[in-house]
Amino acid sequence: MSSNSSSFLKQPKSVWAVAFACVIAFMGIGLVDPILKPIAEQLHASPSQVSLLFTSYMAVIGVAMLITGAVSSRIGAKRTLLIGLAIIVVFSALAGLSNSIGAIVAFRAGWGLGNALFIATALATIVNSAAGSVAEAIILYEAALGVGIAAGPLVGGELGTISWRGPFFGVAVLMTIALAATAFLLPASPPAPRRTSILEPLKALRHRSLATVAVTALLYNFGFFTLLAFTPFPLAMSARQIGLIFFGWGIGLALTSVFAAPWLQRHFGTLPVIMSALLLFAADLAVMGVYAHHPHVLAVGVVVAGLFLGVNNTLITEAVMGAAPVERGTASAAYSFVRFSGGAVAPWLAGKLGEEVNVQLPFYVGAFAVVLAVGALATGWKPLAHLRIPSSHSRTEAEAITVADA
């Protein structure tokens, strides 16, 4: 045990530099949650307008997933990482300097482009540069994912108590440090021997099994981003309180993705566990809808949702990796394109329903969409038959998990 731990921790400085940048990049997922309400109040914006911070971010990430492989294969991993980091620094700082919701939404879209370029390349860089086995490198990457997702709302909540601009400037400063460390510590990397085409992910969607899993993710994203982008408004709490609640969500997600998902997969199979986790998530959203006027019930619902989402996110990404006879990177890009490009409408829709109907309806719609996701996945019961059999969690097949979550 101790020898494994020591070999895991004895990594080149370049690996730690990229891992640190990964933590900051993953923080971006929940960083803005605690400041959504303050932004709305101070910039006189509606919930649906503020939710466009998620919509623009995800829409750009989804489309950018089609080009990240093509870019990296032509200019090399290090240059792709540095360009991605530089874009995040610039656009997060510009978002912090903005005085209108439209400007923040636009700059958040630019942030999404930088994040897509960085995240899609970071895992391969860590795997290629790390000491020890590929599995140990992936553990390091998944650890960065867990720390980043959990820390994002906490940091956002603390900086948000100073000003809603604080989290944006905080990311800019931390990413500047990561950019400098990566530039000086990471060796140059040549372009890939084979250039990737932007059409490859689209062609991969011709495989019914891959398309089925991608549509499943698109539908459950309606529930996921209703939780993430809309819940802070009916919670009606301070930035710090919302940050702590979503910190609990991130901790739950990280723990179940690493520990619960592999155990459940070994005992029950990938597909049955995904369907069960989604049904439980739908039930959780429905309860949040019933008690949407009770902040403490919503808070518990957010944390509980993290437990189900951690299991689902890990196993559905493994399902993607084994769904079609294409390269893992191509499968992940195709999946992310469908998931994020289509799911980008969910935050805006939730905000609009909450404004024009009532605060309960977004949760009911999210729950219904997640139930539809289970139905969509059920249509692939035969094509995805190999995923119904209990099996060991494959670290190598889960390499692209954080690309899907970024």
N, C-alpha and C positions, 0 to 999 in steps of 0.2 A: 504493500500500500504506500509506504513512504517513498520507495524508489519510483513508483509511478507518479506520485505527486511531484517529486523533485524533477523528473524528466519533463513533466508537463510544464513546470514553472521556468525551467531553464530554456528560454526562447531567445532568439536574436532580438536586438533592440528594434529592428525593422518590424518584426511581428507585433511587438508591444505597441509600436507607433500606430500601426494599422488597426489593431484591436481597440486602442483608445479612441481612434476616429470612429470606429464602428459603434462604440457606446454612445458617442455624441449624436451620430446619425440616427440611431434607433430611438434616442430620446425625443426626436422630432415627432414620433407617432403620437405621444400623449402630452407633449410639452404645452400645446396651446389650449388644452381642455380647461385648465383653471382660469384662463384669462378671456374666455369667450364672452362671458357676461360683462366683465369690465369694459371690453372693447365695444360691445353693443351699447352700453350705457354712455360711455364717454364720446363715442363717435356717432351717437344717435342712429344706430343701425338696428334692424330687426333680426330675430334669430335666424331666419332663412338667409339673410345677407351675410351674417357672420359665419354661417355654416359653409359658405362658399370657400372659406379658407381650407376646408377639407376637400371640397369638390375640385377646385383648381389644382391642388396638390396631387390628388389621386389621378385625375384625368391625365395630367402631364406624365406622371410616373407610368401609367398604363401604356400610353403611346410610346414613351421613351424606351420601354422594355423591348420594343421591336428593333431599336437601333443600338442598344448598348453592346450587344455581342459584335455587331459589325464595326463599331468604333474601336473597341478593345482589340479586336483581331487585326486591325490596321495600324494602330499607333502604339500598341503595347499596354500592359496593365498599369504600369506606374504613371504614365501620362494620363491615362483615363482616370485614375484615382485623383491625381492632382487637379485635373480640370473639374471633376465633380466637386472636390472640396472647395476649390476657388469659387465656383458658382454658388455653393451654399453660403460661404462667407459673405459674398457680395449681396445676395438677395435677402438673407436674414437680416443683415444690417439695414438694407433699404426698407424692409418691412418695419423695422423698429423706428425708422425716421419718418414713416408715413403719417399723414394726417387725415386720410380718408379710407373707408372700408374698401373701396374699389382698388386703391393702390396696394393695400395689404394683400388682397386676393391675388392681384397680378404678380406681386413679388413672391408670394407663397408658391405660385405656379413655377416660377424660376427656381425656387428652392427644390421643388419636386424633380426638376430635370437634373440638378446636381446630385440629389440623393440617389436617383436611378443609376446614374453613371458610376457613382461611388460604390453603392451596395452590390450592384451586379458584378463588380470586379473584385471586391474586397475578399470574399471567401476564397476564390481561386488564389489570390495573392498570399493569404495566410497559409493555405494548404501547401503551396509551393515553397514557402520560405521557412515554415516552422520546423523545429527539431522534433524528432520522434515520429510517431505514426500519423497517418491521415486522420484516424479516429480521434487522436489527441488534439489535432489541429481543429477539427470540427467542434470538439467539446469547448475549446477556447472561444471559437466563433459563437457558439450557442450561449456561452456564458456572457459574452459581450451583448448579445441580443437580450438576455434576461435582465442584466443590469441596466441597460439602456431603456427598455420598456418600463421597468419599475421606477427608475429614477426620473424619467421625463416629467410625469405629473408632479412629483415631489419638488423638483427644481423649478418647474413652471409655477407652482403654487407659491414657493418662497419668493422668487423674483417678482412674481405678480403682485405681491403685497406692497412692493415698492412702486411699481408702475406696470401697466400692461406691456410696455415696451421692453421691460427687463428681460424676459425670456428670449426675445429676438436678439438683443445685444449679447446676451450670455452665450447663445449658440455661435454667434459671429466670432466672439473672442476665443472660445474653446476650439472651434474649427480652424481658426488661424494657427493656434498652437499645434493642432493635429497636422495641418498642411505643412508647417515648417518641419515637424518631426519626420513626416513621410518623405518630404523632399530630400532631407539630409541623410536619413537612415536607411531608406529602402533602395536597394540596388536597381539600376536600370533594367528594364525588361524589354526584350525585342518583340516585334509584332508576331502574331501566331503564324505557324506554317500555312494554315488554311484560313482564308478570309471567309467570314460568316456573312450570309446574305440576310437582309431585313425581311425577305419573304419566307424564310425557313419557319419561323414561328407560326405564320398564317397557314402555311401548307400543313404543318403538324396538326392543326385543328380539324383536318379532314378525317382524322382518326376519331371514330365515334366515342371511344372510351375516354380520350383526353378531353374532347368537347363536353362530354357529360360531366366530368369533374369540374371543368372550368365554369359551366353554367351553374352548377351547384354552389360554387364559391361566389359567383355573382349574386345569387339570390340570398345566401346567408349574409353577404356583406350589407344588405339592407338592414338587417337586424344589428350587425356589428357597428355600423356607423350611425345608426339611430342612437345606440348606447353611447357612443363616443362623442358625437357632435351635438346631440339634442339634450341629453340628460342634465348637463350643467345648468340649463335654464330653469326647469321645474325644481331642481335642487335648491336654487336661490340661497346659496351659501357664499362665504368668502372664498377668495382665490386659494388661500391656504387650506381651508377645509376640503374644497373640491380636489385640490392636489393630493391630500392625504387619502381621500376615498379612492381616487384612481391609482394611487400608489399601491393600495391594497389589491386593486384589480390587477395591476401589473405583476405583483408578487405571486398572486394566485395563478396567473397565466404562465409565468416562468416556471413555477414549481410543477404544475401538472404537465406542462409540455416536456419537461426533462424526466420526471419520475413516473407520473401516473400513466401517460400515454404508452410508453414501452411495455409496462406491466399489463395493461388492458389489451394491448395488441397481441401479446404472447398468449393470453388466455382466451380471447374471444374473436380475434381477427380484426383487420383494419376497417372493413366496410361496416360491420355491425356496430363497432364502437363509434365511428363517425356519425352514423344515423342516430344512435342513442344520445350522443353529446348534443347534436343539433336539436333533437326533440326537447331535451332538458333546457337548452338555451331558449327555445321558443316558449316553453312554459314559464321560464324566468321573466322574459319580456312581457308575457301576458299578465303576470302578477304585478309587474311594475306599471302596466297600463291601468289595472284596477285601482292601484294605490298611488297613482301619479301625483296626487295632492298631499302625499305623506313623505316628506324628504328623507326621513330615517329609513323607510322601507325601500326607497329608491337607492339609498346608499348601500344597503345590504344587497340589493339586487345587482348593483354594479360589481361588487366584490365577488359575489357568487358566479356571475357571468364569466369572470376571468378564469375560474376553474374549468368551466366547460369549453371555453375558447382555446385554452392552452392545449387540451387534448385534441380538439378538432383541428387546430392549425398545424400541429405536428403531423397528424395522421393523414390529413387531406393532402398535404404537400408530398408525403410519401406516395400517396395514391397517384398523384400527378406524375411523379418520377417513374412509376411503373406502369403507367396507363397506355403508353404508345411506344413503338420501337424507334424512338428518336433520341438524340443526345439529351442529357439531363438539362443542360443550359437552354436548349431549344424548347423543351417541354415547359420549363419554368417560365420562360419568356412568353410563350403562348398563353399559359394559364394566367399570368399576371396581367397580360394585355386585356383579356376578357374580364377578369375580376375587377381591376381598377377602372378601366375605361367605362364599363357599364355601371359599376357600383358608385361612380362619382356622383350620380344623381341622388343617391340615398340621403346624404346629409341635407341637401337643399330641400328635398321633398319632406323630410321629417320636420324641418323648421317651418315650412309653409303650412303643413297640416296643423302644427301646433299653434300657429298664429291665427289661422282662418277658421279652424273647427274647435279643437280643444287639445289640452296637453296629453290626453290619454290616447288619442288616435294614432300618433306616430309609433307608440309602443305596440299597439295592436297590428298595425300594418307591418312593422318589423317582424313580429311573431309570425304573422301569416306568411311573409316571404321566406322565413326560415323553414316553416313547414313545407312550403313549395320546394325548397332546396332538398329536403329529404325525399320528396316525390321525384325530383329530377334525378337524384342519385339512384333511386330504386329502379329507374329505367335502364340503368347500366348494370343491373344485378348479374346478368349473364356475361356481358363483355368483360366485367371486372371480377369474374368468379375467383381468380387467384387471390384477390384481396379479402375473400370471405373466410379464408383458412387462417387459424391462429399461427403466428410466426414471430420470430425475434425481430426487434426493432433494428433496422439497418441504418447505421450511421452514414454509410456512403450514399444511400438513396435519399437521405434527408439533407444532403449538402445544400440544397437550394431553399431550405425552409425560410431563411431570413430574407431572401429576395422577395418571397411572397408576402412577408409581414412588413416589409420596409415602407 
